[in-house]
Amino acid sequence: MPTHDDCLMIACQMKDVFISCSQEETQEMLEAAKKICKKKLMELSFLETDLEQTAQEQFGKNAPGGAPGHRCDAIPPVS
């Protein structure tokens, strides 16, 4: 097992501060950030659906986002 001195160190920016992290620490931080982004994206997707339903209830099929192919349909899913 390599020692801490033998590991590849990666510069990471935390707000206005740069720190050096090992490749493993960087990977863990990236995975955590990815989970947070997926959760926020899911929350926004639910909000979008709720807003579209409300708009369709109020304005009918001519509501913004009510037509197929609106801009949000072009966003690919996150894997």
mmCIF file of the N, C-alpha and C atoms, coordinates in Angstrom:
data_MODEL
# 
_entry.id   MODEL 
# 
loop_
_atom_site.group_PDB 
_atom_site.id 
_atom_site.type_symbol 
_atom_site.label_atom_id 
_atom_site.label_alt_id 
_atom_site.label_comp_id 
_atom_site.label_asym_id 
_atom_site.label_entity_id 
_atom_site.label_seq_id 
_atom_site.pdbx_PDB_ins_code 
_atom_site.Cartn_x 
_atom_site.Cartn_y 
_atom_site.Cartn_z 
_atom_site.occupancy 
_atom_site.B_iso_or_equiv 
_atom_site.pdbx_formal_charge 
_atom_site.auth_seq_id 
_atom_site.auth_comp_id 
_atom_site.auth_asym_id 
_atom_site.auth_atom_id 
_atom_site.pdbx_PDB_model_num 
ATOM 1   N N  . MET A 1 1  ? 0.850   -1.179 0.000   1.00 0.00 ? 1  MET A N  1 
ATOM 2   C CA . MET A 1 1  ? 0.000   0.000  0.000   1.00 0.00 ? 1  MET A CA 1 
ATOM 3   C C  . MET A 1 1  ? 0.890   1.235  0.000   1.00 0.00 ? 1  MET A C  1 
ATOM 4   N N  . PRO A 1 2  ? 0.616   2.154  -0.917  1.00 0.00 ? 2  PRO A N  1 
ATOM 5   C CA . PRO A 1 2  ? 1.451   3.350  -0.959  1.00 0.00 ? 2  PRO A CA 1 
ATOM 6   C C  . PRO A 1 2  ? 1.202   4.250  0.245   1.00 0.00 ? 2  PRO A C  1 
ATOM 7   N N  . THR A 1 3  ? 2.248   4.929  0.630   1.00 0.00 ? 3  THR A N  1 
ATOM 8   C CA . THR A 1 3  ? 2.101   5.877  1.733   1.00 0.00 ? 3  THR A CA 1 
ATOM 9   C C  . THR A 1 3  ? 1.456   7.151  1.211   1.00 0.00 ? 3  THR A C  1 
ATOM 10  N N  . HIS A 1 4  ? 1.066   8.020  2.132   1.00 0.00 ? 4  HIS A N  1 
ATOM 11  C CA . HIS A 1 4  ? 0.417   9.273  1.762   1.00 0.00 ? 4  HIS A CA 1 
ATOM 12  C C  . HIS A 1 4  ? 1.334   10.121 0.877   1.00 0.00 ? 4  HIS A C  1 
ATOM 13  N N  . ASP A 1 5  ? 2.635   10.038 1.114   1.00 0.00 ? 5  ASP A N  1 
ATOM 14  C CA . ASP A 1 5  ? 3.600   10.817 0.330   1.00 0.00 ? 5  ASP A CA 1 
ATOM 15  C C  . ASP A 1 5  ? 3.714   10.302 -1.101  1.00 0.00 ? 5  ASP A C  1 
ATOM 16  N N  . ASP A 1 6  ? 3.400   9.011  -1.324  1.00 0.00 ? 6  ASP A N  1 
ATOM 17  C CA . ASP A 1 6  ? 3.513   8.417  -2.649  1.00 0.00 ? 6  ASP A CA 1 
ATOM 18  C C  . ASP A 1 6  ? 2.264   8.643  -3.503  1.00 0.00 ? 6  ASP A C  1 
ATOM 19  N N  . CYS A 1 7  ? 1.175   9.081  -2.908  1.00 0.00 ? 7  CYS A N  1 
ATOM 20  C CA . CYS A 1 7  ? -0.093  9.249  -3.621  1.00 0.00 ? 7  CYS A CA 1 
ATOM 21  C C  . CYS A 1 7  ? -0.073  10.495 -4.496  1.00 0.00 ? 7  CYS A C  1 
ATOM 22  N N  . LEU A 1 8  ? -0.811  10.407 -5.564  1.00 0.00 ? 8  LEU A N  1 
ATOM 23  C CA . LEU A 1 8  ? -1.014  11.561 -6.428  1.00 0.00 ? 8  LEU A CA 1 
ATOM 24  C C  . LEU A 1 8  ? -1.891  12.556 -5.692  1.00 0.00 ? 8  LEU A C  1 
ATOM 25  N N  . MET A 1 9  ? -1.425  13.784 -5.562  1.00 0.00 ? 9  MET A N  1 
ATOM 26  C CA . MET A 1 9  ? -2.200  14.817 -4.883  1.00 0.00 ? 9  MET A CA 1 
ATOM 27  C C  . MET A 1 9  ? -2.866  15.693 -5.940  1.00 0.00 ? 9  MET A C  1 
ATOM 28  N N  . ILE A 1 10 ? -4.121  16.011 -5.707  1.00 0.00 ? 10 ILE A N  1 
ATOM 29  C CA . ILE A 1 10 ? -4.916  16.791 -6.643  1.00 0.00 ? 10 ILE A CA 1 
ATOM 30  C C  . ILE A 1 10 ? -5.335  18.083 -5.963  1.00 0.00 ? 10 ILE A C  1 
ATOM 31  N N  . ALA A 1 11 ? -5.146  19.203 -6.646  1.00 0.00 ? 11 ALA A N  1 
ATOM 32  C CA . ALA A 1 11 ? -5.566  20.497 -6.101  1.00 0.00 ? 11 ALA A CA 1 
ATOM 33  C C  . ALA A 1 11 ? -7.079  20.609 -6.220  1.00 0.00 ? 11 ALA A C  1 
ATOM 34  N N  . CYS A 1 12 ? -7.724  20.895 -5.107  1.00 0.00 ? 12 CYS A N  1 
ATOM 35  C CA . CYS A 1 12 ? -9.180  21.056 -5.066  1.00 0.00 ? 12 CYS A CA 1 
ATOM 36  C C  . CYS A 1 12 ? -9.501  22.446 -4.543  1.00 0.00 ? 12 CYS A C  1 
ATOM 37  N N  . GLN A 1 13 ? -10.511 23.061 -5.133  1.00 0.00 ? 13 GLN A N  1 
ATOM 38  C CA . GLN A 1 13 ? -10.929 24.384 -4.670  1.00 0.00 ? 13 GLN A CA 1 
ATOM 39  C C  . GLN A 1 13 ? -12.189 24.241 -3.829  1.00 0.00 ? 13 GLN A C  1 
ATOM 40  N N  . MET A 1 14 ? -12.126 24.743 -2.599  1.00 0.00 ? 14 MET A N  1 
ATOM 41  C CA . MET A 1 14 ? -13.265 24.786 -1.692  1.00 0.00 ? 14 MET A CA 1 
ATOM 42  C C  . MET A 1 14 ? -13.582 26.258 -1.470  1.00 0.00 ? 14 MET A C  1 
ATOM 43  N N  . LYS A 1 15 ? -14.569 26.761 -2.185  1.00 0.00 ? 15 LYS A N  1 
ATOM 44  C CA . LYS A 1 15 ? -14.914 28.188 -2.189  1.00 0.00 ? 15 LYS A CA 1 
ATOM 45  C C  . LYS A 1 15 ? -13.703 28.988 -2.654  1.00 0.00 ? 15 LYS A C  1 
ATOM 46  N N  . ASP A 1 16 ? -13.069 29.777 -1.795  1.00 0.00 ? 16 ASP A N  1 
ATOM 47  C CA . ASP A 1 16 ? -11.932 30.603 -2.200  1.00 0.00 ? 16 ASP A CA 1 
ATOM 48  C C  . ASP A 1 16 ? -10.589 29.998 -1.812  1.00 0.00 ? 16 ASP A C  1 
ATOM 49  N N  . VAL A 1 17 ? -10.592 28.784 -1.286  1.00 0.00 ? 17 VAL A N  1 
ATOM 50  C CA . VAL A 1 17 ? -9.372  28.163 -0.773  1.00 0.00 ? 17 VAL A CA 1 
ATOM 51  C C  . VAL A 1 17 ? -9.026  26.934 -1.609  1.00 0.00 ? 17 VAL A C  1 
ATOM 52  N N  . PHE A 1 18 ? -7.754  26.797 -1.940  1.00 0.00 ? 18 PHE A N  1 
ATOM 53  C CA . PHE A 1 18 ? -7.273  25.611 -2.636  1.00 0.00 ? 18 PHE A CA 1 
ATOM 54  C C  . PHE A 1 18 ? -6.612  24.683 -1.626  1.00 0.00 ? 18 PHE A C  1 
ATOM 55  N N  . ILE A 1 19 ? -6.945  23.397 -1.709  1.00 0.00 ? 19 ILE A N  1 
ATOM 56  C CA . ILE A 1 19 ? -6.327  22.392 -0.844  1.00 0.00 ? 19 ILE A CA 1 
ATOM 57  C C  . ILE A 1 19 ? -5.837  21.247 -1.717  1.00 0.00 ? 19 ILE A C  1 
ATOM 58  N N  . SER A 1 20 ? -4.923  20.469 -1.189  1.00 0.00 ? 20 SER A N  1 
ATOM 59  C CA . SER A 1 20 ? -4.450  19.279 -1.886  1.00 0.00 ? 20 SER A CA 1 
ATOM 60  C C  . SER A 1 20 ? -5.099  18.061 -1.261  1.00 0.00 ? 20 SER A C  1 
ATOM 61  N N  . CYS A 1 21 ? -5.657  17.214 -2.114  1.00 0.00 ? 21 CYS A N  1 
ATOM 62  C CA . CYS A 1 21 ? -6.319  15.997 -1.653  1.00 0.00 ? 21 CYS A CA 1 
ATOM 63  C C  . CYS A 1 21 ? -5.738  14.812 -2.406  1.00 0.00 ? 21 CYS A C  1 
ATOM 64  N N  . SER A 1 22 ? -5.800  13.668 -1.777  1.00 0.00 ? 22 SER A N  1 
ATOM 65  C CA . SER A 1 22 ? -5.371  12.457 -2.468  1.00 0.00 ? 22 SER A CA 1 
ATOM 66  C C  . SER A 1 22 ? -6.409  12.119 -3.530  1.00 0.00 ? 22 SER A C  1 
ATOM 67  N N  . GLN A 1 23 ? -6.036  11.254 -4.433  1.00 0.00 ? 23 GLN A N  1 
ATOM 68  C CA . GLN A 1 23 ? -6.951  10.850 -5.495  1.00 0.00 ? 23 GLN A CA 1 
ATOM 69  C C  . GLN A 1 23 ? -8.198  10.196 -4.888  1.00 0.00 ? 23 GLN A C  1 
ATOM 70  N N  . GLU A 1 24 ? -8.030  9.408  -3.853  1.00 0.00 ? 24 GLU A N  1 
ATOM 71  C CA . GLU A 1 24 ? -9.154  8.740  -3.190  1.00 0.00 ? 24 GLU A CA 1 
ATOM 72  C C  . GLU A 1 24 ? -10.095 9.761  -2.535  1.00 0.00 ? 24 GLU A C  1 
ATOM 73  N N  . GLU A 1 25 ? -9.521  10.745 -1.834  1.00 0.00 ? 25 GLU A N  1 
ATOM 74  C CA . GLU A 1 25 ? -10.343 11.790 -1.206  1.00 0.00 ? 25 GLU A CA 1 
ATOM 75  C C  . GLU A 1 25 ? -11.103 12.594 -2.260  1.00 0.00 ? 25 GLU A C  1 
ATOM 76  N N  . THR A 1 26 ? -10.423 12.890 -3.357  1.00 0.00 ? 26 THR A N  1 
ATOM 77  C CA . THR A 1 26 ? -11.062 13.641 -4.435  1.00 0.00 ? 26 THR A CA 1 
ATOM 78  C C  . THR A 1 26 ? -12.218 12.849 -5.021  1.00 0.00 ? 26 THR A C  1 
ATOM 79  N N  . GLN A 1 27 ? -12.012 11.553 -5.226  1.00 0.00 ? 27 GLN A N  1 
ATOM 80  C CA . GLN A 1 27 ? -13.072 10.699 -5.765  1.00 0.00 ? 27 GLN A CA 1 
ATOM 81  C C  . GLN A 1 27 ? -14.272 10.664 -4.821  1.00 0.00 ? 27 GLN A C  1 
ATOM 82  N N  . GLU A 1 28 ? -14.015 10.576 -3.515  1.00 0.00 ? 28 GLU A N  1 
ATOM 83  C CA . GLU A 1 28 ? -15.096 10.568 -2.526  1.00 0.00 ? 28 GLU A CA 1 
ATOM 84  C C  . GLU A 1 28 ? -15.873 11.885 -2.557  1.00 0.00 ? 28 GLU A C  1 
ATOM 85  N N  . MET A 1 29 ? -15.155 13.005 -2.661  1.00 0.00 ? 29 MET A N  1 
ATOM 86  C CA . MET A 1 29 ? -15.824 14.310 -2.720  1.00 0.00 ? 29 MET A CA 1 
ATOM 87  C C  . MET A 1 29 ? -16.663 14.437 -3.993  1.00 0.00 ? 29 MET A C  1 
ATOM 88  N N  . LEU A 1 30 ? -16.125 13.933 -5.106  1.00 0.00 ? 30 LEU A N  1 
ATOM 89  C CA . LEU A 1 30 ? -16.866 13.996 -6.362  1.00 0.00 ? 30 LEU A CA 1 
ATOM 90  C C  . LEU A 1 30 ? -18.131 13.146 -6.306  1.00 0.00 ? 30 LEU A C  1 
ATOM 91  N N  . GLU A 1 31 ? -18.033 11.964 -5.716  1.00 0.00 ? 31 GLU A N  1 
ATOM 92  C CA . GLU A 1 31 ? -19.209 11.096 -5.583  1.00 0.00 ? 31 GLU A CA 1 
ATOM 93  C C  . GLU A 1 31 ? -20.268 11.748 -4.698  1.00 0.00 ? 31 GLU A C  1 
ATOM 94  N N  . ALA A 1 32 ? -19.840 12.373 -3.608  1.00 0.00 ? 32 ALA A N  1 
ATOM 95  C CA . ALA A 1 32 ? -20.783 13.057 -2.715  1.00 0.00 ? 32 ALA A CA 1 
ATOM 96  C C  . ALA A 1 32 ? -21.452 14.224 -3.445  1.00 0.00 ? 32 ALA A C  1 
ATOM 97  N N  . ALA A 1 33 ? -20.673 14.986 -4.194  1.00 0.00 ? 33 ALA A N  1 
ATOM 98  C CA . ALA A 1 33 ? -21.230 16.114 -4.945  1.00 0.00 ? 33 ALA A CA 1 
ATOM 99  C C  . ALA A 1 33 ? -22.192 15.622 -6.025  1.00 0.00 ? 33 ALA A C  1 
ATOM 100 N N  . LYS A 1 34 ? -21.861 14.501 -6.643  1.00 0.00 ? 34 LYS A N  1 
ATOM 101 C CA . LYS A 1 34 ? -22.722 13.922 -7.674  1.00 0.00 ? 34 LYS A CA 1 
ATOM 102 C C  . LYS A 1 34 ? -24.073 13.518 -7.087  1.00 0.00 ? 34 LYS A C  1 
ATOM 103 N N  . LYS A 1 35 ? -24.060 12.926 -5.891  1.00 0.00 ? 35 LYS A N  1 
ATOM 104 C CA . LYS A 1 35 ? -25.308 12.537 -5.225  1.00 0.00 ? 35 LYS A CA 1 
ATOM 105 C C  . LYS A 1 35 ? -26.158 13.766 -4.907  1.00 0.00 ? 35 LYS A C  1 
ATOM 106 N N  . ILE A 1 36 ? -25.512 14.827 -4.434  1.00 0.00 ? 36 ILE A N  1 
ATOM 107 C CA . ILE A 1 36 ? -26.234 16.066 -4.117  1.00 0.00 ? 36 ILE A CA 1 
ATOM 108 C C  . ILE A 1 36 ? -26.863 16.646 -5.385  1.00 0.00 ? 36 ILE A C  1 
ATOM 109 N N  . CYS A 1 37 ? -26.102 16.659 -6.477  1.00 0.00 ? 37 CYS A N  1 
ATOM 110 C CA . CYS A 1 37 ? -26.620 17.194 -7.741  1.00 0.00 ? 37 CYS A CA 1 
ATOM 111 C C  . CYS A 1 37 ? -27.796 16.365 -8.255  1.00 0.00 ? 37 CYS A C  1 
ATOM 112 N N  . LYS A 1 38 ? -27.702 15.038 -8.161  1.00 0.00 ? 38 LYS A N  1 
ATOM 113 C CA . LYS A 1 38 ? -28.799 14.176 -8.598  1.00 0.00 ? 38 LYS A CA 1 
ATOM 114 C C  . LYS A 1 38 ? -30.051 14.434 -7.771  1.00 0.00 ? 38 LYS A C  1 
ATOM 115 N N  . LYS A 1 39 ? -29.883 14.608 -6.456  1.00 0.00 ? 39 LYS A N  1 
ATOM 116 C CA . LYS A 1 39 ? -31.022 14.871 -5.577  1.00 0.00 ? 39 LYS A CA 1 
ATOM 117 C C  . LYS A 1 39 ? -31.678 16.201 -5.944  1.00 0.00 ? 39 LYS A C  1 
ATOM 118 N N  . LYS A 1 40 ? -30.864 17.235 -6.154  1.00 0.00 ? 40 LYS A N  1 
ATOM 119 C CA . LYS A 1 40 ? -31.405 18.549 -6.520  1.00 0.00 ? 40 LYS A CA 1 
ATOM 120 C C  . LYS A 1 40 ? -32.103 18.493 -7.876  1.00 0.00 ? 40 LYS A C  1 
ATOM 121 N N  . LEU A 1 41 ? -31.520 17.757 -8.823  1.00 0.00 ? 41 LEU A N  1 
ATOM 122 C CA . LEU A 1 41 ? -32.121 17.620 -10.143 1.00 0.00 ? 41 LEU A CA 1 
ATOM 123 C C  . LEU A 1 41 ? -33.475 16.926 -10.047 1.00 0.00 ? 41 LEU A C  1 
ATOM 124 N N  . MET A 1 42 ? -33.570 15.900 -9.210  1.00 0.00 ? 42 MET A N  1 
ATOM 125 C CA . MET A 1 42 ? -34.830 15.195 -9.023  1.00 0.00 ? 42 MET A CA 1 
ATOM 126 C C  . MET A 1 42 ? -35.878 16.127 -8.405  1.00 0.00 ? 42 MET A C  1 
ATOM 127 N N  . GLU A 1 43 ? -35.462 16.913 -7.411  1.00 0.00 ? 43 GLU A N  1 
ATOM 128 C CA . GLU A 1 43 ? -36.380 17.862 -6.781  1.00 0.00 ? 43 GLU A CA 1 
ATOM 129 C C  . GLU A 1 43 ? -36.883 18.884 -7.799  1.00 0.00 ? 43 GLU A C  1 
ATOM 130 N N  . LEU A 1 44 ? -35.985 19.377 -8.649  1.00 0.00 ? 44 LEU A N  1 
ATOM 131 C CA . LEU A 1 44 ? -36.383 20.338 -9.677  1.00 0.00 ? 44 LEU A CA 1 
ATOM 132 C C  . LEU A 1 44 ? -37.310 19.700 -10.709 1.00 0.00 ? 44 LEU A C  1 
ATOM 133 N N  . SER A 1 45 ? -37.071 18.443 -11.018 1.00 0.00 ? 45 SER A N  1 
ATOM 134 C CA . SER A 1 45 ? -37.927 17.734 -11.960 1.00 0.00 ? 45 SER A CA 1 
ATOM 135 C C  . SER A 1 45 ? -39.343 17.607 -11.413 1.00 0.00 ? 45 SER A C  1 
ATOM 136 N N  . PHE A 1 46 ? -39.462 17.267 -10.117 1.00 0.00 ? 46 PHE A N  1 
ATOM 137 C CA . PHE A 1 46 ? -40.783 17.185 -9.491  1.00 0.00 ? 46 PHE A CA 1 
ATOM 138 C C  . PHE A 1 46 ? -41.455 18.556 -9.481  1.00 0.00 ? 46 PHE A C  1 
ATOM 139 N N  . LEU A 1 47 ? -40.695 19.591 -9.184  1.00 0.00 ? 47 LEU A N  1 
ATOM 140 C CA . LEU A 1 47 ? -41.239 20.948 -9.171  1.00 0.00 ? 47 LEU A CA 1 
ATOM 141 C C  . LEU A 1 47 ? -41.725 21.345 -10.564 1.00 0.00 ? 47 LEU A C  1 
ATOM 142 N N  . GLU A 1 48 ? -40.933 21.015 -11.580 1.00 0.00 ? 48 GLU A N  1 
ATOM 143 C CA . GLU A 1 48 ? -41.323 21.317 -12.957 1.00 0.00 ? 48 GLU A CA 1 
ATOM 144 C C  . GLU A 1 48 ? -42.642 20.629 -13.304 1.00 0.00 ? 48 GLU A C  1 
ATOM 145 N N  . THR A 1 49 ? -42.770 19.362 -12.942 1.00 0.00 ? 49 THR A N  1 
ATOM 146 C CA . THR A 1 49 ? -43.995 18.615 -13.211 1.00 0.00 ? 49 THR A CA 1 
ATOM 147 C C  . THR A 1 49 ? -45.188 19.256 -12.513 1.00 0.00 ? 49 THR A C  1 
ATOM 148 N N  . ASP A 1 50 ? -45.006 19.615 -11.246 1.00 0.00 ? 50 ASP A N  1 
ATOM 149 C CA . ASP A 1 50 ? -46.085 20.269 -10.497 1.00 0.00 ? 50 ASP A CA 1 
ATOM 150 C C  . ASP A 1 50 ? -46.483 21.596 -11.141 1.00 0.00 ? 50 ASP A C  1 
ATOM 151 N N  . LEU A 1 51 ? -45.489 22.382 -11.545 1.00 0.00 ? 51 LEU A N  1 
ATOM 152 C CA . LEU A 1 51 ? -45.771 23.672 -12.176 1.00 0.00 ? 51 LEU A CA 1 
ATOM 153 C C  . LEU A 1 51 ? -46.486 23.494 -13.514 1.00 0.00 ? 51 LEU A C  1 
ATOM 154 N N  . GLU A 1 52 ? -46.072 22.496 -14.294 1.00 0.00 ? 52 GLU A N  1 
ATOM 155 C CA . GLU A 1 52 ? -46.729 22.231 -15.574 1.00 0.00 ? 52 GLU A CA 1 
ATOM 156 C C  . GLU A 1 52 ? -48.181 21.824 -15.355 1.00 0.00 ? 52 GLU A C  1 
ATOM 157 N N  . GLN A 1 53 ? -48.430 20.968 -14.357 1.00 0.00 ? 53 GLN A N  1 
ATOM 158 C CA . GLN A 1 53 ? -49.800 20.545 -14.065 1.00 0.00 ? 53 GLN A CA 1 
ATOM 159 C C  . GLN A 1 53 ? -50.655 21.728 -13.630 1.00 0.00 ? 53 GLN A C  1 
ATOM 160 N N  . THR A 1 54 ? -50.106 22.576 -12.779 1.00 0.00 ? 54 THR A N  1 
ATOM 161 C CA . THR A 1 54 ? -50.838 23.760 -12.320 1.00 0.00 ? 54 THR A CA 1 
ATOM 162 C C  . THR A 1 54 ? -51.145 24.690 -13.489 1.00 0.00 ? 54 THR A C  1 
ATOM 163 N N  . ALA A 1 55 ? -50.164 24.902 -14.359 1.00 0.00 ? 55 ALA A N  1 
ATOM 164 C CA . ALA A 1 55 ? -50.366 25.773 -15.521 1.00 0.00 ? 55 ALA A CA 1 
ATOM 165 C C  . ALA A 1 55 ? -51.424 25.190 -16.454 1.00 0.00 ? 55 ALA A C  1 
ATOM 166 N N  . GLN A 1 56 ? -51.394 23.878 -16.666 1.00 0.00 ? 56 GLN A N  1 
ATOM 167 C CA . GLN A 1 56 ? -52.385 23.254 -17.539 1.00 0.00 ? 56 GLN A CA 1 
ATOM 168 C C  . GLN A 1 56 ? -53.781 23.327 -16.926 1.00 0.00 ? 56 GLN A C  1 
ATOM 169 N N  . GLU A 1 57 ? -53.874 23.203 -15.603 1.00 0.00 ? 57 GLU A N  1 
ATOM 170 C CA . GLU A 1 57 ? -55.172 23.329 -14.938 1.00 0.00 ? 57 GLU A CA 1 
ATOM 171 C C  . GLU A 1 57 ? -55.725 24.744 -15.102 1.00 0.00 ? 57 GLU A C  1 
ATOM 172 N N  . GLN A 1 58 ? -54.842 25.727 -15.030 1.00 0.00 ? 58 GLN A N  1 
ATOM 173 C CA . GLN A 1 58 ? -55.284 27.119 -15.108 1.00 0.00 ? 58 GLN A CA 1 
ATOM 174 C C  . GLN A 1 58 ? -55.494 27.602 -16.541 1.00 0.00 ? 58 GLN A C  1 
ATOM 175 N N  . PHE A 1 59 ? -54.631 27.163 -17.469 1.00 0.00 ? 59 PHE A N  1 
ATOM 176 C CA . PHE A 1 59 ? -54.648 27.714 -18.817 1.00 0.00 ? 59 PHE A CA 1 
ATOM 177 C C  . PHE A 1 59 ? -54.992 26.698 -19.899 1.00 0.00 ? 59 PHE A C  1 
ATOM 178 N N  . GLY A 1 60 ? -55.130 25.432 -19.554 1.00 0.00 ? 60 GLY A N  1 
ATOM 179 C CA . GLY A 1 60 ? -55.430 24.405 -20.545 1.00 0.00 ? 60 GLY A CA 1 
ATOM 180 C C  . GLY A 1 60 ? -54.195 23.972 -21.313 1.00 0.00 ? 60 GLY A C  1 
ATOM 181 N N  . LYS A 1 61 ? -54.437 23.386 -22.480 1.00 0.00 ? 61 LYS A N  1 
ATOM 182 C CA . LYS A 1 61 ? -53.339 22.832 -23.290 1.00 0.00 ? 61 LYS A CA 1 
ATOM 183 C C  . LYS A 1 61 ? -52.407 23.904 -23.846 1.00 0.00 ? 61 LYS A C  1 
ATOM 184 N N  . ASN A 1 62 ? -52.825 25.144 -23.872 1.00 0.00 ? 62 ASN A N  1 
ATOM 185 C CA . ASN A 1 62 ? -51.988 26.227 -24.393 1.00 0.00 ? 62 ASN A CA 1 
ATOM 186 C C  . ASN A 1 62 ? -51.032 26.778 -23.345 1.00 0.00 ? 62 ASN A C  1 
ATOM 187 N N  . ALA A 1 63 ? -50.956 26.126 -22.196 1.00 0.00 ? 63 ALA A N  1 
ATOM 188 C CA . ALA A 1 63 ? -50.085 26.591 -21.116 1.00 0.00 ? 63 ALA A CA 1 
ATOM 189 C C  . ALA A 1 63 ? -48.624 26.461 -21.524 1.00 0.00 ? 63 ALA A C  1 
ATOM 190 N N  . PRO A 1 64 ? -47.776 27.349 -21.027 1.00 0.00 ? 64 PRO A N  1 
ATOM 191 C CA . PRO A 1 64 ? -46.340 27.221 -21.296 1.00 0.00 ? 64 PRO A CA 1 
ATOM 192 C C  . PRO A 1 64 ? -45.844 25.856 -20.834 1.00 0.00 ? 64 PRO A C  1 
ATOM 193 N N  . GLY A 1 65 ? -45.119 25.184 -21.698 1.00 0.00 ? 65 GLY A N  1 
ATOM 194 C CA . GLY A 1 65 ? -44.607 23.859 -21.346 1.00 0.00 ? 65 GLY A CA 1 
ATOM 195 C C  . GLY A 1 65 ? -45.612 22.763 -21.588 1.00 0.00 ? 65 GLY A C  1 
ATOM 196 N N  . GLY A 1 66 ? -46.821 23.103 -22.031 1.00 0.00 ? 66 GLY A N  1 
ATOM 197 C CA . GLY A 1 66 ? -47.853 22.107 -22.256 1.00 0.00 ? 66 GLY A CA 1 
ATOM 198 C C  . GLY A 1 66 ? -47.693 21.371 -23.565 1.00 0.00 ? 66 GLY A C  1 
ATOM 199 N N  . ALA A 1 67 ? -46.974 21.961 -24.499 1.00 0.00 ? 67 ALA A N  1 
ATOM 200 C CA . ALA A 1 67 ? -46.792 21.338 -25.799 1.00 0.00 ? 67 ALA A CA 1 
ATOM 201 C C  . ALA A 1 67 ? -45.602 20.396 -25.769 1.00 0.00 ? 67 ALA A C  1 
ATOM 202 N N  . PRO A 1 68 ? -45.715 19.247 -26.472 1.00 0.00 ? 68 PRO A N  1 
ATOM 203 C CA . PRO A 1 68 ? -44.566 18.336 -26.530 1.00 0.00 ? 68 PRO A CA 1 
ATOM 204 C C  . PRO A 1 68 ? -43.386 19.014 -27.214 1.00 0.00 ? 68 PRO A C  1 
ATOM 205 N N  . GLY A 1 69 ? -42.203 18.645 -26.798 1.00 0.00 ? 69 GLY A N  1 
ATOM 206 C CA . GLY A 1 69 ? -40.992 19.179 -27.411 1.00 0.00 ? 69 GLY A CA 1 
ATOM 207 C C  . GLY A 1 69 ? -40.549 20.505 -26.844 1.00 0.00 ? 69 GLY A C  1 
ATOM 208 N N  . HIS A 1 70 ? -41.107 20.917 -25.700 1.00 0.00 ? 70 HIS A N  1 
ATOM 209 C CA . HIS A 1 70 ? -40.635 22.174 -25.119 1.00 0.00 ? 70 HIS A CA 1 
ATOM 210 C C  . HIS A 1 70 ? -39.211 21.980 -24.625 1.00 0.00 ? 70 HIS A C  1 
ATOM 211 N N  . ARG A 1 71 ? -38.556 23.054 -24.289 1.00 0.00 ? 71 ARG A N  1 
ATOM 212 C CA . ARG A 1 71 ? -37.110 23.033 -24.051 1.00 0.00 ? 71 ARG A CA 1 
ATOM 213 C C  . ARG A 1 71 ? -36.658 22.024 -23.007 1.00 0.00 ? 71 ARG A C  1 
ATOM 214 N N  . CYS A 1 72 ? -37.439 21.717 -21.990 1.00 0.00 ? 72 CYS A N  1 
ATOM 215 C CA . CYS A 1 72 ? -37.003 20.792 -20.941 1.00 0.00 ? 72 CYS A CA 1 
ATOM 216 C C  . CYS A 1 72 ? -36.977 19.346 -21.429 1.00 0.00 ? 72 CYS A C  1 
ATOM 217 N N  . ASP A 1 73 ? -37.729 19.042 -22.514 1.00 0.00 ? 73 ASP A N  1 
ATOM 218 C CA . ASP A 1 73 ? -37.694 17.691 -23.070 1.00 0.00 ? 73 ASP A CA 1 
ATOM 219 C C  . ASP A 1 73 ? -36.346 17.404 -23.718 1.00 0.00 ? 73 ASP A C  1 
ATOM 220 N N  . ALA A 1 74 ? -35.598 18.447 -24.064 1.00 0.00 ? 74 ALA A N  1 
ATOM 221 C CA . ALA A 1 74 ? -34.318 18.276 -24.747 1.00 0.00 ? 74 ALA A CA 1 
ATOM 222 C C  . ALA A 1 74 ? -33.176 17.989 -23.785 1.00 0.00 ? 74 ALA A C  1 
ATOM 223 N N  . ILE A 1 75 ? -33.412 18.092 -22.484 1.00 0.00 ? 75 ILE A N  1 
ATOM 224 C CA . ILE A 1 75 ? -32.352 17.861 -21.509 1.00 0.00 ? 75 ILE A CA 1 
ATOM 225 C C  . ILE A 1 75 ? -32.213 16.362 -21.278 1.00 0.00 ? 75 ILE A C  1 
ATOM 226 N N  . PRO A 1 76 ? -31.039 15.783 -21.560 1.00 0.00 ? 76 PRO A N  1 
ATOM 227 C CA . PRO A 1 76 ? -30.871 14.339 -21.377 1.00 0.00 ? 76 PRO A CA 1 
ATOM 228 C C  . PRO A 1 76 ? -30.850 13.974 -19.897 1.00 0.00 ? 76 PRO A C  1 
ATOM 229 N N  . PRO A 1 77 ? -31.299 12.765 -19.557 1.00 0.00 ? 77 PRO A N  1 
ATOM 230 C CA . PRO A 1 77 ? -31.278 12.338 -18.155 1.00 0.00 ? 77 PRO A CA 1 
ATOM 231 C C  . PRO A 1 77 ? -29.850 12.146 -17.658 1.00 0.00 ? 77 PRO A C  1 
ATOM 232 N N  . VAL A 1 78 ? -29.647 12.358 -16.377 1.00 0.00 ? 78 VAL A N  1 
ATOM 233 C CA . VAL A 1 78 ? -28.340 12.169 -15.754 1.00 0.00 ? 78 VAL A CA 1 
ATOM 234 C C  . VAL A 1 78 ? -28.193 10.702 -15.409 1.00 0.00 ? 78 VAL A C  1 
ATOM 235 N N  . SER A 1 79 ? -27.068 10.113 -15.789 1.00 0.00 ? 79 SER A N  1 
ATOM 236 C CA . SER A 1 79 ? -26.873 8.689  -15.487 1.00 0.00 ? 79 SER A CA 1 
ATOM 237 C C  . SER A 1 79 ? -26.088 8.501  -14.226 1.00 0.00 ? 79 SER A C  1 
# 
